[in-house]
Amino acid sequence: SWIYTIVSNRGGNPESPPTCFFLAAFKYDETLSPPSKRVPLKWAVRVGTDRPGIIGITDFDGDGMVEVYIRNRIYAAETGFLLADGGGDWDLDIGSASTAANIVGDSKQELICGRYIYSVPSLASRTTLATLTVAKDMNAIAGLPAAKMYYNKVYSDIVEYGTDTHSSTAIGDVDNDTF
């Protein structure tokens, strides 16, 4: 089993504001004695200075290789290589907790992050950075009144993080049509 986590680099002491964040992975090895059952993998990936949000894990393209996603970025679970990026401003526009699901009914999953549904390309190469494309912007639905639009919850934490979004996304098949 593997364990994925976000760690921060803080100068000085644990109360210092974070200067950057990393995606790190550990392998759980039952044969080892506690507390060394968690073996760090040989990679930690810098994800930037913006607060990364919640980690998700899935196999987007159904090829048997697992991906880790954070907001609108997708990483190879086995190496931490950044496989796909949707761009945008993580502080204001990109929700902090995305989810994966098969929205369009094909053989792969889409990444749903706030108002955006991203189409995920093949991630089979595991060494090429792809761009996620917006398959649907929920705020661009024709005739949608402003009162029904999606807006990220943004707040300002002047001590540690500055302006940041903490919006999350959850989905479900509310009409039982399997989509």
Buried (B, 14 or more C-beta within 10 A) or exposed (E): EBEBEBEBEBEEEEEEEBEEBBBBBBEEEEEEEEEEEBBEBEBBBEBEBBBBBBBBEBBBBEEEBBBBBBBBBBBBBBBBBBBBBBEBEBBEBBBBBBBBBBBEEEEBBBBBBBBBBBBBBBBEEBEEEBEBEBBBEBBEEEEEEEEEEBEBEEEEEEEEBBEBBBBBBEEEEEEEEEE
